[in-house]
Amino acid sequence: MKKIDVGQAVTLVANFCVVVGLVFVALEVRQSRIATELQSVSDVMNGWTSLNEGIAHDPHVARVFVMGLYRPESLSTVEAAQFSMILRRSVDQVARVWEYRQRGLVTEADYQSAIADMTALMETPGGKEFRESDPRFDEEWLEEMKPYLGKETQFDPLLGRDPALLEQE
C-alpha cells in the first residue's frame, strides 16, 4: 500500500480550489461586462427615446423643432432658445454614444448611425446656425461629421415632404 503525503494532498486540493476560484471570477467578470454593455445600450436608447418623446408628444415642441430646422428665422426668441436646447440635447446624446464607443460599450455602427443622424440635423438651415454658434463644434466634431456632410441620410424628420411647403408663421 502506498503512503499518501498529507502535505502534497493538501497542496493539490488548494491548487485545485484556486483554479476553480479563478474560473468563477472570470465568469463573474464576463457577466459583469455583459451587464455593463447592456446597461450602456439601454442608456443610449433611453436618451434617444426621451428626446424623441419630447418632440412627438407636444405639438408646440414639434413645431419649434421642424420650423427651427428649416425656417429658423421664423422662430421667436423663446422658440429659438427651445430649438437650441433640443439640438443641444441631441449633441449631448451623440457625445454619450461617443464616450461609450471609446470604452467599447457600443458598436462602431451604432456610433456612425448617431453621427449620420446628427449631421443630417446640422445640415439644415437651423442646424447650420446652431453649429456655427455652439463652441463645441470644433475641428474634432467636424472631422467626425465629414463623411456625412452634404450626403443624403436615412433620417428625414419631414418624411420626404418639401421644407419649402412649411407654413409661414
C-alpha positions as CSV (number, residue, x, y, z in Angstrom):
1,M,0.0,0.0,0.0
2,K,1.2,3.5,-0.9
3,K,1.8,6.0,1.7
4,I,-0.1,9.3,1.0
5,D,1.8,12.5,1.8
6,V,-0.8,14.7,3.5
7,G,1.1,17.9,2.7
8,Q,1.1,17.1,-1.0
9,A,-2.6,16.2,-0.9
10,V,-3.5,19.5,0.8
11,T,-1.4,21.5,-1.7
12,L,-3.1,19.7,-4.6
13,V,-6.6,20.4,-3.2
14,A,-5.6,24.0,-2.5
15,N,-4.3,24.5,-6.1
16,F,-7.5,22.9,-7.5
17,C,-9.6,25.3,-5.4
18,V,-7.6,28.3,-6.6
19,V,-8.1,27.2,-10.2
20,V,-11.9,26.8,-9.6
21,G,-11.9,30.2,-7.9
22,L,-10.2,31.8,-10.9
23,V,-12.7,30.3,-13.3
24,F,-15.5,31.6,-11.1
25,V,-14.0,35.1,-11.0
26,A,-13.5,35.0,-14.8
27,L,-17.2,34.1,-15.3
28,E,-18.3,36.8,-12.9
29,V,-16.2,39.4,-14.7
30,R,-17.6,38.3,-18.1
31,Q,-21.2,38.5,-16.7
32,S,-20.4,42.0,-15.2
33,R,-19.1,43.2,-18.6
34,I,-22.1,41.9,-20.4
35,A,-24.4,43.6,-17.9
36,T,-22.5,46.9,-18.3
37,E,-22.7,46.7,-22.1
38,L,-26.5,46.0,-21.9
39,Q,-26.9,48.9,-19.5
40,S,-25.0,51.2,-21.8
41,V,-27.2,50.2,-24.8
42,S,-30.3,50.8,-22.7
43,D,-28.9,54.1,-21.5
44,V,-28.3,55.2,-25.1
45,M,-31.8,54.1,-26.2
46,N,-33.5,55.8,-23.3
47,G,-31.7,59.0,-24.2
48,W,-33.0,58.9,-27.7
49,T,-36.4,57.9,-26.6
50,S,-36.7,60.7,-24.1
51,L,-35.6,63.2,-26.8
52,N,-38.0,61.8,-29.4
53,E,-40.9,61.6,-27.0
54,G,-40.5,65.3,-26.0
55,I,-40.9,66.2,-29.7
56,A,-43.5,63.6,-30.6
57,H,-45.9,64.3,-27.7
58,D,-46.0,68.0,-27.7
59,P,-47.3,69.7,-30.9
60,H,-45.7,73.1,-29.9
61,V,-42.3,71.4,-29.4
62,A,-42.6,69.5,-32.7
63,R,-43.4,72.8,-34.4
64,V,-40.4,74.5,-32.9
65,F,-38.2,71.6,-33.9
66,V,-39.4,71.5,-37.5
67,M,-39.5,75.2,-38.0
68,G,-36.2,75.6,-36.3
69,L,-34.6,73.1,-38.7
70,Y,-36.0,74.6,-41.9
71,R,-37.1,78.1,-41.1
72,P,-35.1,79.3,-38.1
73,E,-35.8,82.9,-38.9
74,S,-39.5,82.3,-38.2
75,L,-38.9,81.4,-34.5
76,S,-39.4,83.9,-31.7
77,T,-36.5,84.4,-29.3
78,V,-38.0,82.0,-26.8
79,E,-38.6,79.4,-29.5
80,A,-35.1,79.8,-30.8
81,A,-33.9,79.0,-27.3
82,Q,-36.1,76.0,-27.2
83,F,-34.8,74.8,-30.6
84,S,-31.2,75.3,-29.4
85,M,-31.9,73.2,-26.3
86,I,-33.4,70.4,-28.5
87,L,-30.3,70.4,-30.7
88,R,-28.0,70.6,-27.6
89,R,-29.7,67.5,-26.2
90,S,-29.1,65.7,-29.5
91,V,-25.5,66.7,-29.5
92,D,-25.2,65.6,-25.8
93,Q,-26.7,62.3,-26.7
94,V,-24.2,61.7,-29.6
95,A,-21.4,62.7,-27.2
96,R,-22.7,60.0,-24.8
97,V,-22.6,57.4,-27.6
98,W,-19.1,58.6,-28.5
99,E,-18.0,58.1,-24.8
100,Y,-19.5,54.6,-24.8
101,R,-17.8,53.7,-28.1
102,Q,-14.4,54.8,-26.7
103,R,-15.0,52.4,-23.8
104,G,-16.1,49.6,-26.2
105,L,-19.6,49.6,-24.8
106,V,-21.4,50.4,-28.1
107,T,-20.6,49.3,-31.6
108,E,-18.9,51.4,-34.2
109,A,-22.0,51.0,-36.4
110,D,-24.3,52.5,-33.7
111,Y,-21.9,55.4,-33.3
112,Q,-21.7,56.0,-37.0
113,S,-25.5,55.9,-37.2
114,A,-25.7,58.6,-34.4
115,I,-23.2,60.8,-36.2
116,A,-25.0,60.4,-39.5
117,D,-28.3,61.5,-37.9
118,M,-26.7,64.4,-36.1
119,T,-25.1,65.5,-39.3
120,A,-28.4,65.4,-41.1
121,L,-29.8,67.8,-38.4
122,M,-26.7,70.0,-38.6
123,E,-27.0,70.3,-42.4
124,T,-30.4,72.0,-42.2
125,P,-30.6,75.8,-42.2
126,G,-31.3,75.9,-38.4
127,G,-28.7,73.2,-37.7
128,K,-26.1,75.3,-39.5
129,E,-26.9,78.3,-37.4
130,F,-26.7,76.2,-34.3
131,R,-23.4,74.6,-35.4
132,E,-21.9,78.0,-36.0
133,S,-23.0,79.3,-32.6
134,D,-22.0,76.3,-30.5
135,P,-18.4,76.3,-29.5
136,R,-18.4,72.5,-29.1
137,F,-18.4,72.2,-32.8
138,D,-14.7,72.3,-33.1
139,E,-12.4,70.5,-35.6
140,E,-12.8,67.2,-33.9
141,W,-16.6,67.2,-34.3
142,L,-16.4,68.4,-37.8
143,E,-13.9,65.7,-38.6
144,E,-16.3,63.0,-37.3
145,M,-19.2,64.5,-39.4
146,K,-17.1,65.0,-42.6
147,P,-18.1,61.6,-44.2
148,Y,-21.7,62.6,-43.9
149,L,-21.7,66.3,-44.8
150,G,-23.6,67.0,-47.9
151,K,-24.9,63.4,-48.3
152,E,-28.4,62.1,-48.2
153,T,-29.2,60.2,-45.0
154,Q,-32.0,57.9,-43.9
155,F,-33.0,60.4,-41.2
156,D,-35.8,62.7,-42.6
157,P,-37.9,64.4,-40.0
158,L,-40.4,65.6,-42.7
159,L,-40.9,62.2,-44.2
160,G,-40.0,63.3,-47.7
161,R,-42.1,66.5,-47.6
162,D,-40.6,69.6,-49.2
163,P,-39.4,72.0,-46.5
164,A,-40.4,74.8,-48.8
165,L,-44.0,73.9,-48.2
166,L,-43.8,74.6,-44.4
167,E,-46.3,77.2,-43.3
168,Q,-45.0,80.7,-42.9
169,E,-45.6,81.8,-39.3
